[in-house]
Amino acid sequence: LPPGGRGLARRAIARDIAEGADVIMVKPASQYLDIISDAKEIGKDLPVAAYQVSGEFAMIHAAAKAGVFDLKTMAFEATEGILRAGASIVVSYFVPEFLEWLDR
């Protein structure tokens, strides 16, 4: 869908639900928090999955490497934002790092 196509995304979500979707998937996640929120509103009884794609992962790593922010802090903050927008499932390339960080 085009980046500015919020109405189109809302119609696609409603159509997918009408066609029997079991999950609503939004990707990329961080750039479409409004769509995640809309999906939660439109599909009240369905889980909303958000895919934090490789570009988001790479962008956060690159900025952390450049000293813009702490990697761990930003990885958690970006994921918390996705959850706060309404996602009930987050698919992320950060999972191995999250498991390591949470194990400490």
Secondary structure in CASP SS format (residue, H / E / C, confidence):
PFRMAT SS
TARGET T0000
AUTHOR 0000-0000-0000
METHOD secondary structure of the structure
MODEL  1
L C 1.00
P C 1.00
P C 1.00
G C 1.00
G C 1.00
R H 1.00
G H 1.00
L H 1.00
A H 1.00
R H 1.00
R H 1.00
A H 1.00
I H 1.00
A H 1.00
R H 1.00
D H 1.00
I H 1.00
A H 1.00
E C 1.00
G C 1.00
A C 1.00
D C 1.00
V C 1.00
I E 1.00
M E 1.00
V E 1.00
K C 1.00
P C 1.00
A C 1.00
S H 1.00
Q H 1.00
Y H 1.00
L H 1.00
D H 1.00
I H 1.00
I H 1.00
S H 1.00
D H 1.00
A H 1.00
K H 1.00
E H 1.00
I H 1.00
G C 1.00
K C 1.00
D C 1.00
L C 1.00
P C 1.00
V E 1.00
A E 1.00
A E 1.00
Y E 1.00
Q E 1.00
V C 1.00
S H 1.00
G H 1.00
E H 1.00
F H 1.00
A H 1.00
M H 1.00
I H 1.00
H H 1.00
A H 1.00
A H 1.00
A H 1.00
K H 1.00
A C 1.00
G C 1.00
V C 1.00
F C 1.00
D C 1.00
L H 1.00
K H 1.00
T H 1.00
M H 1.00
A H 1.00
F H 1.00
E H 1.00
A H 1.00
T H 1.00
E H 1.00
G H 1.00
I H 1.00
L H 1.00
R H 1.00
A H 1.00
G C 1.00
A C 1.00
S C 1.00
I E 1.00
V E 1.00
V E 1.00
S E 1.00
Y C 1.00
F C 1.00
V H 1.00
P H 1.00
E H 1.00
F H 1.00
L H 1.00
E H 1.00
W H 1.00
L H 1.00
D H 1.00
R C 1.00
END
